[in-house]
Amino acid sequence: MKKLINDPADVVVDALRGMAAAHPNLRVDVENKIIVRADAPVAGKVGIVSGGGSGHEPMHGGFVGLGMLDAACPGEVFTSPVPDQILAATNAVDSGVGVLHIVKNYTGDVMNFEMAAELAETEIATVITRDDVAVEDSLYTAGRRGVGVTVLLEKIAGAAAEERRSLADVAEIAQRVSDNGRSMGIALTSCTVPAAGKPTFDLGDDEIEVGIGIHGEPGRRREPLASAKELAGKLVDPILGDYDFTGGAGVIALVNGMGGTPLLELYVLYAEIAQRLDKAGVQIARNLVGSYITSLDMAGCSLTLLRADDEMLRLWDAPVHTPALRWGL
């Protein structure tokens, strides 16, 4: 195993120290393992907190800042943050008008965010993402896994909160995003967890895993490696078969790298996906191409489609300034 780390046991803390050094405009609490925007709590603004296991960077710490998250709490690699972390993040962003918790549907995340919400002394609303169409249940979930739509939700809900909307209003649009998004992923290689020191699963040089989860969970099936044109179909077709994305204001399309795939290849894939969606009568209103929710060093990609309305698009276009996502300023 070749990794740019010190001790595998310290990788999360060391990464937090690096974030603190790289982004002095954030408050990085290494002891509590939370990342908070510098001006939090913002008066009259709903706080937004998300979190999950480390290894998915830039999610979630890279999305802390104006127009997105107020705080993030990273757990150990592929491990949920603990309730004390989530509570510390919640308290750090509470301005008195409530806090929204954005939670990916993994058993540990759901349970620990629920416990933190019960301990919080402010009003909490929770939205759980369940956008992965690959499988209904997995090793880590009851129901569908929360994956790429979480990025889109954090951006749109973050913009709504910047408008000083009520907690109920911010939670409503967050839930609307969650309900209207679907995702599908493919792995070309396994990832290697630093503490394990070896790949999570074996995958031949001529094989792909279709429907992989972001922790290396099994997908729908293994198949021979194919061209980008063919792989685009394996991403698009299950999503369009699960939900109607025609009409309305179009879709926001996220073509996401899993950590080990070059941007060059993601653009090759985006061209094929865009062509396929056009033939299906699905209009792309906005897009995002890059590695935003990763699985350490896994080679592979995922596609997320969000059926948007005019309000979602307006909030998507609103200014954002975070380490990983910036525009409009």
C-alpha positions in Angstrom: 0.0 0.0 0.0 1.3 3.4 -0.9 -0.4 6.3 0.9 0.7 9.9 1.7 0.0 9.4 5.4 1.8 9.1 8.7 0.1 6.6 11.0 -3.1 5.1 9.6 -4.7 5.6 13.0 -4.1 9.4 12.8 -5.2 10.0 9.2 -8.4 11.9 10.0 -6.8 14.1 12.7 -3.8 14.8 10.4 -6.2 15.7 7.6 -8.1 18.1 9.8 -4.8 19.8 10.8 -4.1 20.1 7.1 -7.6 21.7 6.5 -7.0 24.2 9.3 -3.6 25.2 7.7 -5.0 25.4 4.2 -8.3 27.2 5.0 -7.8 29.7 7.8 -11.3 31.1 7.0 -12.8 28.0 8.5 -12.8 27.0 12.2 -11.4 23.5 12.5 -11.8 22.0 15.9 -9.4 19.0 15.8 -10.3 17.9 19.3 -14.1 17.6 18.6 -13.4 16.7 14.9 -15.7 19.3 13.4 -15.3 22.0 10.7 -17.3 25.2 11.1 -17.7 28.3 8.9 -15.8 31.2 10.4 -18.8 33.4 11.0 -21.1 30.8 12.5 -23.6 31.1 14.1 -25.0 33.6 11.6 -27.7 35.7 13.2 -31.2 34.8 12.0 -30.0 31.9 9.8 -30.9 28.3 10.0 -27.7 26.3 10.6 -27.0 23.3 8.3 -24.9 20.4 9.5 -23.9 17.3 7.6 -21.3 14.6 8.2 -20.3 11.0 7.6 -17.3 8.8 7.5 -14.1 10.3 6.1 -12.7 9.0 2.8 -15.4 10.8 0.7 -13.6 14.1 0.4 -14.4 16.8 -0.4 -17.7 15.7 1.1 -18.4 17.0 3.7 -15.8 19.4 5.1 -15.0 20.8 1.6 -18.6 22.1 1.4 -18.5 24.2 4.6 -18.8 27.9 3.9 -21.1 30.6 2.5 -24.1 29.2 0.6 -23.7 25.6 1.7 -22.9 23.9 5.0 -22.4 25.7 8.3 -20.6 22.7 9.8 -19.4 19.2 9.0 -18.4 16.4 11.3 -16.1 13.8 9.8 -16.0 10.3 11.4 -13.2 7.9 11.0 -12.7 6.4 7.6 -16.0 5.0 6.4 -17.4 5.3 9.9 -20.2 7.5 11.2 -19.4 10.5 13.3 -20.4 10.0 16.9 -23.3 11.8 18.6 -21.0 14.1 20.6 -19.4 15.3 17.4 -22.7 16.0 15.7 -24.0 17.8 18.9 -20.8 19.9 19.0 -21.3 20.9 15.3 -25.0 21.6 16.0 -24.3 23.9 18.9 -21.6 25.7 17.0 -24.0 26.8 14.3 -27.2 27.4 16.3 -28.3 31.0 16.1 -31.6 30.3 17.8 -33.8 29.6 14.7 -33.1 25.9 14.3 -30.6 23.5 12.6 -31.1 21.2 9.7 -29.3 17.9 9.7 -28.5 16.4 6.3 -27.9 12.6 6.6 -27.0 10.0 4.1 -29.0 6.8 4.6 -26.5 4.6 6.4 -27.5 2.9 9.6 -24.8 4.4 11.8 -25.2 7.9 10.4 -29.0 7.8 10.9 -28.7 6.5 14.4 -26.1 8.9 15.6 -27.7 12.0 14.0 -30.9 10.9 15.7 -29.3 10.6 19.1 -27.6 14.1 18.6 -31.0 15.6 17.7 -32.5 14.3 20.8 -29.7 15.9 22.9 -29.8 19.2 21.1 -31.4 22.2 22.9 -32.6 23.8 19.6 -35.2 22.7 17.1 -33.8 20.1 14.7 -35.1 19.1 11.3 -33.6 16.1 9.5 -33.6 15.1 5.9 -32.2 11.7 4.9 -30.9 11.1 1.3 -31.8 7.8 -0.4 -31.0 8.3 -4.0 -29.0 5.2 -5.1 -31.1 3.1 -7.5 -28.6 0.2 -7.5 -30.0 -1.7 -4.6 -32.9 -1.4 -2.2 -31.0 -2.7 0.8 -27.3 -3.2 1.5 -24.8 -4.2 4.2 -25.0 -0.7 5.7 -28.6 0.4 5.0 -32.2 -0.3 5.3 -33.5 1.0 2.0 -31.6 2.9 -0.6 -28.2 4.4 0.1 -27.6 8.1 0.2 -25.0 9.2 -2.3 -24.5 11.9 -4.9 -27.8 13.8 -4.5 -26.4 14.8 -1.1 -24.0 17.3 -2.8 -26.8 18.9 -4.7 -29.1 19.0 -1.7 -26.4 20.7 0.5 -25.9 23.4 -2.2 -29.6 24.1 -2.7 -30.6 24.0 1.0 -27.6 26.1 1.8 -28.7 28.8 -0.6 -32.2 28.7 0.9 -30.8 29.1 4.4 -28.8 32.2 3.3 -32.1 33.8 2.4 -33.0 33.6 6.1 -35.9 31.2 5.4 -37.5 29.4 8.3 -36.3 25.9 9.3 -39.5 24.4 8.0 -39.0 26.1 4.6 -35.3 25.0 4.3 -36.2 21.4 5.3 -39.0 21.4 2.8 -36.8 22.2 -0.2 -34.1 19.9 1.1 -36.7 17.1 1.2 -37.9 18.0 -2.3 -34.4 17.7 -3.7 -34.0 14.3 -2.0 -37.2 13.0 -3.4 -36.4 14.1 -6.9 -32.9 12.8 -7.2 -31.5 9.4 -8.3 -27.9 8.1 -8.6 -26.0 5.1 -10.0 -22.3 4.2 -9.7 -19.7 2.0 -11.3 -16.3 0.9 -9.9 -13.3 0.1 -12.1 -11.1 -0.8 -9.0 -11.5 -1.2 -5.3 -10.5 1.3 -2.8 -7.9 0.8 -0.1 -8.7 1.8 3.5 -5.5 3.0 5.2 -6.1 0.9 8.3 -6.7 -2.2 6.3 -3.7 -1.7 3.9 -5.2 -3.8 1.1 -8.1 -3.4 -1.4 -11.6 -3.8 0.0 -12.5 -6.3 -2.7 -10.9 -8.1 -5.7 -11.8 -6.9 -9.1 -10.0 -8.2 -12.2 -8.3 -5.9 -14.7 -11.1 -6.6 -17.2 -14.0 -6.4 -14.8 -16.2 -3.6 -13.4 -18.7 -3.6 -10.5 -22.0 -2.1 -11.6 -24.0 -0.3 -8.8 -21.2 0.0 -6.3 -21.6 1.9 -3.0 -19.3 4.6 -1.8 -17.8 2.3 0.9 -16.9 -0.5 -1.5 -20.2 -2.3 -0.9 -21.2 -4.8 -3.6 -23.3 -3.5 -6.5 -25.8 -5.3 -8.8 -23.4 -7.4 -10.7 -19.9 -7.7 -12.2 -19.5 -7.3 -15.9 -16.6 -7.1 -18.4 -15.0 -3.7 -18.9 -16.7 -1.7 -21.7 -16.4 1.6 -23.6 -17.5 4.9 -22.2 -20.5 4.8 -24.5 -21.6 1.5 -23.1 -20.9 2.5 -19.5 -23.0 5.7 -19.9 -25.9 3.4 -20.7 -25.3 1.4 -17.5 -25.6 4.6 -15.5 -28.3 6.4 -17.4 -30.8 3.6 -18.1 -31.4 2.4 -14.5 -31.9 6.0 -13.4 -34.4 6.8 -16.2 -36.1 3.5 -15.5 -36.7 4.4 -11.9 -38.0 8.0 -12.3 -39.5 10.3 -14.9 -37.0 13.1 -15.6 -38.7 14.6 -18.6 -40.5 18.0 -18.6 -40.3 20.6 -15.9 -37.2 22.9 -15.7 -34.8 20.2 -16.7 -32.3 18.3 -14.6 -29.1 19.1 -12.7 -26.6 16.4 -13.8 -23.7 15.5 -11.6 -21.0 13.2 -13.2 -18.9 12.4 -10.2 -15.4 10.7 -9.9 -14.9 8.2 -7.1 -11.4 9.4 -6.3 -9.1 7.7 -8.7 -10.6 8.7 -12.1 -9.0 11.6 -14.1 -11.2 14.5 -15.0 -10.3 13.7 -18.7 -12.2 10.5 -18.4 -15.2 12.1 -16.6 -15.6 14.5 -19.5 -15.5 11.6 -22.0 -18.3 10.0 -20.0 -20.2 13.3 -19.7 -20.4 13.6 -23.5 -21.9 10.2 -23.8 -24.3 10.8 -20.9 -25.5 14.1 -22.4 -26.1 12.5 -25.7 -28.0 9.7 -24.2 -30.2 12.0 -22.1 -30.9 14.2 -25.1 -32.2 11.1 -27.0 -34.4 10.3 -24.1 -35.9 13.8 -24.1 -34.2 14.8 -20.8 -32.9 18.4 -20.8 -29.8 19.2 -18.8 -30.4 22.6 -17.2 -27.2 22.6 -15.1 -24.2 20.3 -14.7 -21.3 19.5 -12.4 -18.4 17.4 -13.5 -15.6 16.4 -11.1 -14.9 14.4 -7.9 -17.2 15.6 -5.2 -18.2 12.4 -3.2 -15.4 9.9 -3.4 -14.4 6.5 -2.1 -10.7 7.1 -1.3 -8.7 6.0 -4.3 -11.4 4.0 -6.1 -11.4 4.4 -9.9 -15.0 4.7 -11.1 -17.8 7.2 -11.4 -21.4 7.9 -10.5 -24.2 9.8 -12.2 -26.8 11.8 -10.2 -29.8 13.4 -11.9 -32.1 15.8 -10.1 -35.4 16.8 -11.7 -35.3 20.5 -10.9 -37.9 23.2 -10.8 -37.3 26.9 -11.2 -36.7 27.5 -7.5 -34.1 24.8 -7.4 -32.2 26.2 -10.3 -32.3 29.7 -8.9 -30.9 28.4 -5.6 -28.3 26.3 -7.4 -27.1 29.5 -9.2 -26.9 31.5 -5.9 -23.3 32.4 -4.7 -21.3 29.7 -2.9 -17.9 29.9 -1.4 -16.4 26.8 0.1 -13.1 25.0 -0.4 -14.5 22.6 -3.0 -17.4 24.6 -4.6 -17.2 28.3 -5.5 -19.1 30.5 -7.9 -21.1 33.7 -8.1 -18.8 35.9 -6.0 
